Amino acid sequence: MEESKKTLYSAIQPTNNLTIGNYLGAIKNWVALQNDYNCFYAVANMHAITVRQNPAELRQRTLSLAALFIACGVDPDKCALYVQSNVSAHAELCWVLNTFTHVGEMERMTQFKDKSLKHADNINMGLMDYPVLMAADILLYQASVVPIGKDQTQHLEIARDIAQRFNNAYTPTFTVPQGVYLKAAANICDLLNPAKKMSKSAENANGSIFLSDDRDTIIRKFKRAVTDSEACVKYDSENKPGVSNLLSIYSVFTDKSIAEAEAEFAGKGYGDFKLAVGEAVADKLAPIQAEQAKLLADKSYLEGVLKSGAERAAHTANKTVNKVYKKIGFYQL
Ligand code: TYM
């Protein structure tokens, strides 16, 4: 850990298959920022259980997600890569922060409302408390930046509020974090319904490109993507949301600007455009998938990475918990 560097924190839940939205909205940025910050990257399995999970699948997905991070370019020598439940400080700080959070604030969270509708048979306390656990994640490491997609903005805001509230009640204890968004990719939309974000749990899987999709599936899904009747490849998110979403995806997957991409497809039809987007995505994902499979075949290596990641994370996190316990008056031995 380099003292001079600021700290960065982010996490992803090991639920369902990750989509290119998760990749572009988060992981790509994680890799881009790992040299500039002291990075902590977690598999958020404690968040995942707010919706009922199959235990064997959750275990498998946890390892698989850790392998994916590395396959995408997260360097475990530079970053602390770990599984949330392996660092007990997350649950400990969450409990304290609960007492600095109002029930009404949690009831107003958009994701809580959405998930309550979706899982009406299991609106558990964890589902409601989810943003407080997320605040604990971030605040434990005194992170100043948090790379996320736009859908997590509200959760980040509440983490900032809780940090400030605690700092005001005692003395400055937590760094107040800021969200960072990969501009072109902060909100990747569903291919069949560009008014909605691309989601791991979308009703129609044809609207999402999963990081595990094979080449033929990727190209087929892009072929079916909703566009418009103008036959003009131009970025205009208001009037041409489908085409604009495809342009964003193409631009980030090829590292070309939107203007460059528009010029490339000037005068061409949507058929050619959609095929090119599909090919660009498939070309990029194939080596990631191969590397992930290779890593998953070496379980002892992966477990070693996660063990040392958890040790590094716990070292920092426990310091924060001790500081907090002292401030709030917990009797310490
Ligand atoms: P999760 O697992 O739902 O998503 C992981 C990351 O992917 C981003 N994302 C998207 N970005 C752009 N377009 C999309 N369509 C899209 N879909 C998802 C999300 O914004 C997120 O950055 N609560 C978090 C996990 C978490 C966390 C944290 C994040 C737990 N603790 C602390 C940051 C800091 C979540 O459920 O993300």
Boltz pocket constraint, residues with backbone or C-beta under 6 A from the ligand:
constraints:
  - pocket:
      binder: B
      contacts: [[A, 9], [A, 10], [A, 11], [A, 12], [A, 13], [A, 14], [A, 21], [A, 22], [A, 23], [A, 24], [A, 25], [A, 26], [A, 44], [A, 47], [A, 133], [A, 134], [A, 137], [A, 138], [A, 146], [A, 147], [A, 148], [A, 149], [A, 150], [A, 151], [A, 152], [A, 155], [A, 185], [A, 186], [A, 187], [A, 188], [A, 189], [A, 197], [A, 198], [A, 199]]
      max_distance: 6.0
